[in-house]
Amino acid sequence: MRPEPDRIWRWLAEVPDPEIPVISVTDLGIVRDVEWQGETLVVTVTPTYSGCPATTAINLDIEAMLRAKGIADLRIERRLAPPWSTDWISTEGRERLRAYGIAPPIDGTAPDGRTIARATRLSGANLTVPCPRCGSASTERISQFGSTPCKAAWRCKDCLEPFDYFKCH
């Protein structure tokens, strides 16, 4: 008897991202689809960007989880279009990032209601990124490059702590 897709989604929610272990691959939004094609389970994954070095590890972790649950016939497909977006990160995932000390991505609207241009969100220029530790809006970007290619390095001017900001794609 093969498991229903809902059960498989719950199992995948237990697979952590290898670079940010507090967020699952489902909360990150990179698992795009789970479906049975005949007797084969097909899991479709969209990496955060096409050159993401964690993609192989993620696929291996997904495969290991599903094989441990008894899935024998499995195929993991990579889908690049549409490209992954930080908009796909779940609300729970954003809260887990913040609790872990990583500022979640800023969506397309500023706190005052004005629209933030995509280029601004991508570059981090002129953004107000609240500190995930103390909540202060008095922060500054130190570098466009953080601990992984998906993050930028920021610092809080109030609590003086450095933190990563999960850049938008």
MDTraj code that builds the backbone (N, CA, C; nanometers):
import mdtraj as md
import numpy as np

residues = "MET ARG PRO GLU PRO ASP ARG ILE TRP ARG TRP LEU ALA GLU VAL PRO ASP PRO GLU ILE PRO VAL ILE SER VAL THR ASP LEU GLY ILE VAL ARG ASP VAL GLU TRP GLN GLY GLU THR LEU VAL VAL THR VAL THR PRO THR TYR SER GLY CYS PRO ALA THR THR ALA ILE ASN LEU ASP ILE GLU ALA MET LEU ARG ALA LYS GLY ILE ALA ASP LEU ARG ILE GLU ARG ARG LEU ALA PRO PRO TRP SER THR ASP TRP ILE SER THR GLU GLY ARG GLU ARG LEU ARG ALA TYR GLY ILE ALA PRO PRO ILE ASP GLY THR ALA PRO ASP GLY ARG THR ILE ALA ARG ALA THR ARG LEU SER GLY ALA ASN LEU THR VAL PRO CYS PRO ARG CYS GLY SER ALA SER THR GLU ARG ILE SER GLN PHE GLY SER THR PRO CYS LYS ALA ALA TRP ARG CYS LYS ASP CYS LEU GLU PRO PHE ASP TYR PHE LYS CYS HIS".split()
xyz = np.array([
    [0.0844, -0.1187, 0.0000],
    [0.0000, 0.0000, 0.0000],
    [0.0886, 0.1246, 0.0000],
    [0.0680, 0.2101, -0.0964],
    [0.1510, 0.3305, -0.1046],
    [0.0895, 0.4446, -0.0243],
    [0.1742, 0.5239, 0.0402],
    [0.1247, 0.6349, 0.1220],
    [0.0642, 0.7462, 0.0352],
    [-0.0338, 0.8141, 0.0927],
    [-0.0965, 0.9280, 0.0260],
    [0.0022, 1.0460, 0.0235],
    [-0.0104, 1.1332, -0.0773],
    [0.0785, 1.2495, -0.0855],
    [0.0808, 1.3354, 0.0415],
    [-0.0329, 1.3508, 0.1107],
    [-0.0344, 1.4302, 0.2345],
    [0.0627, 1.3747, 0.3377],
    [0.0664, 1.2440, 0.3501],
    [0.1592, 1.1808, 0.4446],
    [0.3041, 1.2052, 0.4010],
    [0.3288, 1.1956, 0.2715],
    [0.4644, 1.2183, 0.2194],
    [0.5081, 1.3624, 0.2463],
    [0.4175, 1.4582, 0.2272],
    [0.4486, 1.5980, 0.2580],
    [0.4871, 1.6128, 0.4058],
    [0.4158, 1.5432, 0.4947],
    [0.4485, 1.5498, 0.6385],
    [0.5877, 1.4928, 0.6638],
    [0.6223, 1.3833, 0.5959],
    [0.7562, 1.3270, 0.6110],
    [0.8621, 1.4264, 0.5621],
    [0.8363, 1.4884, 0.4474],
    [0.9326, 1.5839, 0.3920],
    [0.9484, 1.7068, 0.4812],
    [0.8461, 1.7387, 0.5577],
    [0.8543, 1.8513, 0.6514],
    [0.9549, 1.8245, 0.7633],
    [1.0008, 1.7004, 0.7751],
    [1.1018, 1.6643, 0.8747],
    [1.2439, 1.6707, 0.8188],
    [1.2585, 1.6965, 0.6896],
    [1.3909, 1.7026, 0.6267],
    [1.4435, 1.8450, 0.6387],
    [1.5506, 1.8657, 0.7164],
    [1.6023, 2.0017, 0.7333],
    [1.6866, 2.0469, 0.6143],
    [1.6887, 2.1767, 0.5926],
    [1.7812, 2.2333, 0.4956],
    [1.9217, 2.2132, 0.5521],
    [2.0174, 2.1630, 0.4726],
    [2.1516, 2.1363, 0.5276],
    [2.2288, 2.2611, 0.5693],
    [2.1962, 2.3764, 0.5117],
    [2.2671, 2.4991, 0.5475],
    [2.1999, 2.5744, 0.6626],
    [2.0692, 2.5550, 0.6779],
    [1.9937, 2.6205, 0.7847],
    [1.9049, 2.5132, 0.8472],
    [1.9575, 2.4360, 0.9396],
    [1.8858, 2.3174, 0.9877],
    [1.7566, 2.3426, 1.0644],
    [1.7243, 2.4668, 1.0974],
    [1.5995, 2.4944, 1.1692],
    [1.4801, 2.5079, 1.0757],
    [1.5049, 2.5052, 0.9466],
    [1.3961, 2.5191, 0.8495],
    [1.3939, 2.3949, 0.7614],
    [1.2746, 2.3441, 0.7363],
    [1.2630, 2.2230, 0.6541],
    [1.2609, 2.2592, 0.5063],
    [1.2821, 2.1577, 0.4245],
    [1.2787, 2.1800, 0.2799],
    [1.1390, 2.2192, 0.2327],
    [1.0362, 2.1805, 0.3079],
    [0.9007, 2.2222, 0.2705],
    [0.8748, 2.3656, 0.3154],
    [0.9198, 2.4035, 0.4351],
    [0.9040, 2.5425, 0.4797],
    [0.9845, 2.6378, 0.3922],
    [1.0972, 2.5911, 0.3411],
    [1.1790, 2.6721, 0.2515],
    [1.1098, 2.6890, 0.1162],
    [1.0182, 2.5981, 0.0854],
    [0.9409, 2.6090, -0.0378],
    [1.0083, 2.5507, -0.1595],
    [1.1115, 2.4693, -0.1389],
    [1.1820, 2.4134, -0.2551],
    [1.1217, 2.2820, -0.3036],
    [1.0427, 2.2145, -0.2195],
    [0.9710, 2.0965, -0.2670],
    [0.8455, 2.1481, -0.3357],
    [0.8390, 2.1304, -0.4647],
    [0.7311, 2.1884, -0.5448],
    [0.6128, 2.0944, -0.5634],
    [0.6413, 1.9638, -0.5710],
    [0.5322, 1.8715, -0.5989],
    [0.5699, 1.7315, -0.5516],
    [0.4689, 1.6564, -0.5144],
    [0.4811, 1.5158, -0.4754],
    [0.3663, 1.4439, -0.5449],
    [0.3988, 1.3472, -0.6279],
    [0.2922, 1.2741, -0.6961],
    [0.3371, 1.1332, -0.7319],
    [0.2414, 1.0461, -0.7372],
    [0.2652, 0.9104, -0.7831],
    [0.2447, 0.9069, -0.9335],
    [0.3419, 0.8532, -1.0044],
    [0.3292, 0.8256, -1.1471],
    [0.3408, 0.6751, -1.1607],
    [0.2267, 0.6107, -1.1662],
    [0.2246, 0.4653, -1.1612],
    [0.2713, 0.4216, -1.0235],
    [0.3727, 0.3381, -1.0194],
    [0.4282, 0.2909, -0.8917],
    [0.5488, 0.3727, -0.8458],
    [0.5824, 0.4774, -0.9194],
    [0.6985, 0.5609, -0.8882],
    [0.6541, 0.6895, -0.8190],
    [0.7158, 0.7192, -0.7047],
    [0.6921, 0.8462, -0.6383],
    [0.7869, 0.9484, -0.6997],
    [0.7299, 1.0588, -0.7490],
    [0.8101, 1.1656, -0.8084],
    [0.8018, 1.2872, -0.7170],
    [0.9184, 1.3313, -0.6704],
    [0.9280, 1.4516, -0.5874],
    [1.0000, 1.5568, -0.6706],
    [0.9352, 1.6711, -0.6886],
    [0.9922, 1.7787, -0.7687],
    [1.0489, 1.8851, -0.6756],
    [1.1756, 1.9202, -0.7010],
    [1.2482, 2.0156, -0.6170],
    [1.2983, 2.1305, -0.7041],
    [1.2787, 2.2523, -0.6558],
    [1.3332, 2.3712, -0.7204],
    [1.4393, 2.4286, -0.6266],
    [1.5666, 2.4254, -0.6666],
    [1.6709, 2.4810, -0.5784],
    [1.6547, 2.6314, -0.5622],
    [1.7114, 2.6845, -0.4547],
    [1.7006, 2.8278, -0.4302],
    [1.7648, 2.9086, -0.5432],
    [1.8654, 2.8532, -0.6057],
    [1.9198, 2.9087, -0.7300],
    [1.9901, 2.7946, -0.8013],
    [2.0104, 2.8091, -0.9307],
    [2.0549, 2.6954, -1.0127],
    [2.1907, 2.6403, -0.9707],
    [2.2773, 2.7215, -0.9113],
    [2.4088, 2.6750, -0.8705],
    [2.4212, 2.6443, -0.7225],
    [2.3096, 2.6282, -0.6532],
    [2.3125, 2.6063, -0.5090],
    [2.3935, 2.4816, -0.4750],
    [2.4997, 2.4963, -0.3940],
    [2.5832, 2.3809, -0.3610],
    [2.5142, 2.2793, -0.2702],
    [2.4042, 2.3172, -0.2085],
    [2.3348, 2.2253, -0.1179],
    [2.2344, 2.1350, -0.1895],
    [2.2128, 2.1570, -0.3184],
    [2.1108, 2.0816, -0.3915],
    [2.1325, 1.9315, -0.3828],
    [2.2540, 1.8856, -0.4038],
    [2.2818, 1.7419, -0.3985],
    [2.2536, 1.6867, -0.2596],
    [2.2977, 1.7577, -0.1569],
    [2.2734, 1.7125, -0.0193],
    [2.1238, 1.7086, 0.0108],
    [2.0502, 1.8072, -0.0356],
    [1.9052, 1.8105, -0.0138],
    [1.8393, 1.6900, -0.0794],
    [1.8746, 1.6641, -0.2043],
    [1.8162, 1.5498, -0.2746],
    [1.8498, 1.4184, -0.2046],
    [1.9735, 1.4046, -0.1576],
    [2.0122, 1.2823, -0.0861],
    [1.9349, 1.2681, 0.0451],
    [1.9136, 1.3792, 0.1154],
    [1.8380, 1.3755, 0.2413],
    [1.6915, 1.3393, 0.2170],
    [1.6341, 1.3947, 0.1102],
    [1.4966, 1.3607, 0.0744],
    [1.4874, 1.2121, 0.0413],
    [1.5808, 1.1642, -0.0402],
    [1.5810, 1.0224, -0.0775],
    [1.5963, 0.9334, 0.0454],
    [1.6885, 0.9678, 0.1349],
    [1.7108, 0.8865, 0.2551],
    [1.5850, 0.8815, 0.3417],
    [1.5175, 0.9942, 0.3586],
    [1.3947, 0.9981, 0.4389],
    [1.2884, 0.9079, 0.3781],
    [1.2685, 0.9210, 0.2499],
    [1.1613, 0.8450, 0.1852],
    [1.1941, 0.6956, 0.1779],
    [1.3190, 0.6628, 0.1565],
    [1.3579, 0.5205, 0.1561],
    [1.3394, 0.4608, 0.2958],
    [1.3712, 0.5380, 0.3991],
    [1.3524, 0.4903, 0.5366],
    [1.2042, 0.4678, 0.5684],
    [1.1173, 0.5366, 0.4971],
    [0.9729, 0.5210, 0.5161],
    [0.9156, 0.4106, 0.4273],
    [1.0035, 0.3429, 0.3517],
    [0.9589, 0.2289, 0.2719],
    [0.9290, 0.2581, 0.1262],
    [0.9641, 0.3762, 0.0780],
    [0.9425, 0.4077, -0.0631],
    [1.0578, 0.3467, -0.1428],
    [1.0263, 0.2478, -0.2260],
    [1.1304, 0.1783, -0.3023],
    [1.1533, 0.2411, -0.4395],
    [1.0457, 0.2799, -0.5068],
    [1.0553, 0.3346, -0.6416],
    [1.0370, 0.4859, -0.6334],
    [1.1480, 0.5577, -0.6499],
    [1.1506, 0.7013, -0.6233],
    [1.2309, 0.7731, -0.7304],
    [1.1814, 0.8890, -0.7708],
    [1.2563, 0.9748, -0.8629],
    [1.2451, 1.1183, -0.8124],
    [1.3592, 1.1857, -0.8048],
    [1.3611, 1.3266, -0.7667],
    [1.3927, 1.4063, -0.8919],
    [1.3021, 1.4967, -0.9253],
    [1.3184, 1.5800, -1.0438],
    [1.3535, 1.7219, -1.0033],
    [1.4384, 1.7833, -1.0820],
    [1.4782, 1.9213, -1.0601],
    [1.3991, 2.0106, -1.1552],
    [1.3329, 2.1128, -1.1004],
    [1.2562, 2.2069, -1.1825],
    [1.3124, 2.3462, -1.1589],
    [1.3566, 2.4091, -1.2673],
    [1.4157, 2.5421, -1.2571],
    [1.3189, 2.6546, -1.2940],
    [1.2078, 2.6190, -1.3571],
    [1.1107, 2.7213, -1.3953],
    [0.9734, 2.6838, -1.3414],
    [0.9065, 2.7749, -1.2754],
    [0.9563, 2.9089, -1.2456],
    [1.0686, 2.9014, -1.1418],
    [1.1569, 3.0002, -1.1431],
    [1.2657, 2.9988, -1.0455],
    [1.2119, 3.0165, -0.9039],
    [1.2842, 2.9578, -0.8096],
    [1.2465, 2.9686, -0.6687],
    [1.2439, 3.1155, -0.6274],
    [1.1564, 3.1472, -0.5361],
    [1.1437, 3.2821, -0.4827],
    [1.1324, 3.2739, -0.3309],
    [1.1844, 3.3728, -0.2626],
    [1.1700, 3.3761, -0.1172],
    [1.0238, 3.3907, -0.0766],
    [0.9387, 3.4284, -0.1715],
    [0.7948, 3.4340, -0.1434],
    [0.7412, 3.2951, -0.1085],
    [0.8131, 3.1899, -0.1479],
    [0.7696, 3.0526, -0.1236],
    [0.8019, 3.0049, 0.0175],
    [0.8784, 3.0823, 0.0942],
    [0.9090, 3.0437, 0.2321],
    [0.7816, 3.0599, 0.3151],
    [0.7467, 2.9571, 0.3902],
    [0.6244, 2.9614, 0.4702],
    [0.6377, 3.0613, 0.5856],
    [0.5238, 3.0988, 0.6402],
    [0.5214, 3.1876, 0.7571],
    [0.5980, 3.1233, 0.8722],
    [0.5762, 2.9939, 0.8937],
    [0.6478, 2.9216, 1.0006],
    [0.7980, 2.9222, 0.9741],
    [0.8358, 2.9040, 0.8475],
    [0.9777, 2.9061, 0.8117],
    [1.0405, 3.0409, 0.8395],
    [0.9689, 3.1484, 0.8099],
    [1.0202, 3.2832, 0.8374],
    [1.0411, 3.3050, 0.9873],
    [0.9479, 3.2555, 1.0677],
    [0.9618, 3.2684, 1.2128],
    [1.0789, 3.1845, 1.2645],
    [1.0976, 3.0677, 1.2076],
    [1.2116, 2.9834, 1.2489],
    [1.3445, 3.0499, 1.2133],
    [1.3504, 3.1128, 1.0952],
    [1.4715, 3.1862, 1.0574],
    [1.5005, 3.2956, 1.1592],
    [1.3982, 3.3748, 1.1920],
    [1.4151, 3.4856, 1.2869],
    [1.4618, 3.4337, 1.4233],
    [1.3987, 3.3274, 1.4718],
    [1.4361, 3.2706, 1.6025],
    [1.5789, 3.2171, 1.6011],
    [1.6255, 3.1760, 1.4852],
    [1.7611, 3.1220, 1.4686],
    [1.8658, 3.2336, 1.4562],
    [1.8185, 3.3576, 1.4383],
    [1.9098, 3.4709, 1.4270],
    [1.9341, 3.5156, 1.2838],
    [1.8526, 3.4700, 1.1900],
    [1.8623, 3.5109, 1.0499],
    [1.7397, 3.5965, 1.0182],
    [1.7637, 3.7154, 0.9669],
    [1.6516, 3.8011, 0.9289],
    [1.5859, 3.7415, 0.8047],
    [1.4551, 3.7141, 0.8126],
    [1.3866, 3.6594, 0.6948],
    [1.3784, 3.7637, 0.5842],
    [1.3545, 3.7194, 0.4618],
    [1.3510, 3.8137, 0.3501],
    [1.2376, 3.9148, 0.3639],
    [1.2655, 4.0338, 0.3158],
    [1.1649, 4.1393, 0.3115],
    [1.0773, 4.1111, 0.1897],
    [0.9472, 4.1152, 0.2088],
    [0.8600, 4.0937, 0.0940],
    [0.8499, 4.2224, 0.0136],
    [0.7571, 4.2292, -0.0774],
    [0.7487, 4.3423, -0.1692],
    [0.6893, 4.4696, -0.1145],
    [0.6550, 4.4738, 0.0145],
    [0.5925, 4.5930, 0.0701],
    [0.6680, 4.6394, 0.1945],
    [0.6971, 4.7676, 0.1977],
    [0.7641, 4.8267, 0.3138],
    [0.6623, 4.8457, 0.4258],
    [0.7104, 4.8610, 0.5511],
    [0.6180, 4.8815, 0.6634],
    [0.5235, 4.9998, 0.6445],
    [0.5662, 5.1006, 0.5680],
    [0.4795, 5.2171, 0.5461],
    [0.3832, 5.1969, 0.4290],
    [0.3827, 5.0769, 0.3677],
    [0.2884, 5.0448, 0.2613],
    [0.3401, 5.0680, 0.1205],
    [0.4544, 5.1359, 0.1060],
    [0.5044, 5.1592, -0.0295],
    [0.5648, 5.0295, -0.0844],
    [0.5650, 5.0184, -0.2144],
    [0.6189, 4.8997, -0.2797],
    [0.7706, 4.9101, -0.2878],
    [0.8372, 4.7999, -0.2561],
    [0.9829, 4.7949, -0.2645],
    [1.0179, 4.7281, -0.3973],
    [1.0941, 4.7966, -0.4798],
    [1.1324, 4.7419, -0.6098],
    [1.2124, 4.6138, -0.5919],
    [1.1921, 4.5184, -0.6823],
    [1.2628, 4.3903, -0.6775],
    [1.4139, 4.4109, -0.6755],
    [1.4649, 4.5041, -0.7563],
    [1.6093, 4.5282, -0.7599],
    [1.6599, 4.5737, -0.6240],
    [1.5812, 4.6535, -0.5543],
    [1.6185, 4.6990, -0.4204],
    [1.6202, 4.5819, -0.3239],
    [1.5164, 4.4963, -0.3314],
    [1.5116, 4.3803, -0.2426],
    [1.6294, 4.2884, -0.2675],
    [1.6648, 4.2674, -0.3950],
    [1.7758, 4.1777, -0.4282],
    [1.9090, 4.2329, -0.3802],
    [1.9292, 4.3626, -0.3971],
    [2.0581, 4.4210, -0.3612],
    [2.0692, 4.4516, -0.2125],
    [1.9564, 4.4713, -0.1474],
    [1.9587, 4.5091, -0.0060],
    [1.9790, 4.6582, 0.0145],
    [1.9946, 4.7331, -0.0943],
    [2.0162, 4.8770, -0.0839],
    [1.8892, 4.9445, -0.0319],
    [1.9066, 5.0360, 0.0594],
    [1.7965, 5.1167, 0.1132],
    [1.6863, 5.0347, 0.1791],
    [1.7170, 4.9164, 0.2237],
    [1.6196, 4.8356, 0.2958],
    [1.6329, 4.8594, 0.4450],
    [1.5229, 4.8496, 0.5147],
    [1.5259, 4.8458, 0.6598],
    [1.5035, 4.7002, 0.6976],
    [1.6090, 4.6364, 0.7458],
    [1.6022, 4.4952, 0.7835],
    [1.6076, 4.4888, 0.9360],
    [1.4963, 4.4562, 0.9997],
    [1.4963, 4.4503, 1.1462],
    [1.5913, 4.3436, 1.1995],
    [1.6572, 4.3748, 1.3081],
    [1.7473, 4.2801, 1.3732],
    [1.6653, 4.1609, 1.4249],
    [1.7054, 4.0386, 1.3904],
    [1.6291, 3.9231, 1.4384],
    [1.6486, 3.8970, 1.5877],
    [1.7477, 3.9607, 1.6488],
    [1.7735, 3.9377, 1.7909],
    [1.6972, 4.0356, 1.8804],
    [1.7073, 4.1668, 1.8476],
    [1.6442, 4.2661, 1.9353],
    [1.5276, 4.3388, 1.8698],
    [1.5086, 4.3201, 1.7389],
    [1.3978, 4.3835, 1.6687],
    [1.4233, 4.5254, 1.6222],
    [1.5406, 4.5798, 1.6516],
    [1.5715, 4.7170, 1.6131],
    [1.5723, 4.7328, 1.4614],
    [1.5270, 4.8494, 1.4156],
    [1.5334, 4.8821, 1.2735],
    [1.6619, 4.9573, 1.2404],
    [1.7428, 4.9820, 1.3411],
    [1.8689, 5.0525, 1.3216],
    [1.9769, 4.9505, 1.2863],
    [1.9786, 4.9128, 1.1586],
    [2.0721, 4.8105, 1.1119],
    [2.1426, 4.8594, 0.9864],
    [2.2517, 4.7933, 0.9531],
    [2.3252, 4.8291, 0.8320],
    [2.3809, 4.7042, 0.7651],
    [2.3867, 4.7113, 0.6334],
    [2.4456, 4.6014, 0.5582],
    [2.5970, 4.6138, 0.5629],
    [2.6631, 4.5055, 0.5987],
    [2.8088, 4.5016, 0.6038],
    [2.8628, 4.4530, 0.4704],
    [2.7969, 4.3493, 0.4157],
    [2.8417, 4.2908, 0.2903],
    [2.7237, 4.2271, 0.2191],
    [2.7238, 4.2321, 0.0890],
    [2.6209, 4.1661, 0.0094],
    [2.6333, 4.0142, 0.0211],
    [2.7463, 3.9683, 0.0719],
    [2.7727, 3.8253, 0.0815],
    [2.7809, 3.7827, 0.2272],
    [2.7029, 3.6794, 0.2622],
    [2.6991, 3.6298, 0.3988],
    [2.7610, 3.4917, 0.4091],
    [2.7140, 3.4149, 0.5052],
    [2.7711, 3.2830, 0.5314],
    [2.7398, 3.1805, 0.4228],
    [2.6372, 3.2067, 0.3428],
    [2.6054, 3.1250, 0.2245],
    [2.5675, 3.2218, 0.1135],
    [2.5655, 3.1754, -0.0111],
    [2.5294, 3.2660, -0.1210],
    [2.3888, 3.3237, -0.1108],
    [2.3010, 3.2609, -0.0329],
    [2.1629, 3.3084, -0.0187],
    [2.1496, 3.4205, 0.0834],
    [2.2577, 3.4531, 0.1529],
    [2.2462, 3.5489, 0.2628],
    [2.3453, 3.6639, 0.2469],
    [2.3105, 3.7762, 0.3079],
    [2.3977, 3.8929, 0.3152],
    [2.4306, 3.9182, 0.4626],
    [2.5448, 3.9800, 0.4875],
    [2.5876, 4.0087, 0.6247],
    [2.5392, 4.1476, 0.6656],
    [2.4729, 4.1540, 0.7816],
    [2.4211, 4.2788, 0.8372],
    [2.4661, 4.2907, 0.9825],
    [2.4503, 4.4126, 1.0376],
    [2.4837, 4.4367, 1.1786],
    [2.3789, 4.5292, 1.2376],
    [2.3456, 4.5016, 1.3625],
    [2.2526, 4.5865, 1.4359],
    [2.3323, 4.6968, 1.5044],
    [2.2900, 4.8203, 1.4884],
    [2.3584, 4.9336, 1.5509],
    [2.3209, 4.9485, 1.6978],
    [2.2117, 4.8851, 1.7412],
    [2.1698, 4.8944, 1.8805],
    [2.2316, 4.7848, 1.9660],
    [2.2097, 4.6585, 1.9304],
    [2.2657, 4.5498, 2.0126],
    [2.4054, 4.5102, 1.9665],
    [2.4501, 4.5671, 1.8545],
    [2.5845, 4.5478, 1.7986],
    [2.6128, 4.4050, 1.7489],
    [2.5096, 4.3250, 1.7388],
    [2.5276, 4.1870, 1.6923],
    [2.5229, 4.1798, 1.5399],
    [2.6128, 4.1005, 1.4818],
    [2.6023, 4.0747, 1.3379],
    [2.4931, 3.9699, 1.3149],
    [2.4353, 3.9722, 1.1956],
    [2.3369, 3.8713, 1.1605],
    [2.3318, 3.8556, 1.0093],
    [2.2788, 3.7426, 0.9673],
    [2.2570, 3.7191, 0.8243],
    [2.1169, 3.7646, 0.7879],
    [2.1045, 3.8150, 0.6653],
    [1.9745, 3.8480, 0.6067],
    [1.9541, 3.7547, 0.4884],
    [1.8442, 3.6846, 0.4864],
    [1.8127, 3.5914, 0.3782],
    [1.7682, 3.6754, 0.2593],
    [1.8544, 3.6844, 0.1582],
    [1.8286, 3.7703, 0.0433],
    [1.7120, 3.7182, -0.0401],
    [1.6461, 3.8105, -0.1038],
    [1.5349, 3.7751, -0.1930],
    [1.5880, 3.7332, -0.3289],
    [1.5155, 3.6439, -0.3870],
    [1.5467, 3.5993, -0.5250],
    [1.4236, 3.6172, -0.6084],
])
top = md.Topology()
chain = top.add_chain()
for i, resn in enumerate(residues, 1):
    res = top.add_residue(resn, chain, resSeq=i)
    for name in ("N", "CA", "C"):
        top.add_atom(name, md.element.get_by_symbol(name[0]), res)
traj = md.Trajectory(xyz[None], top)
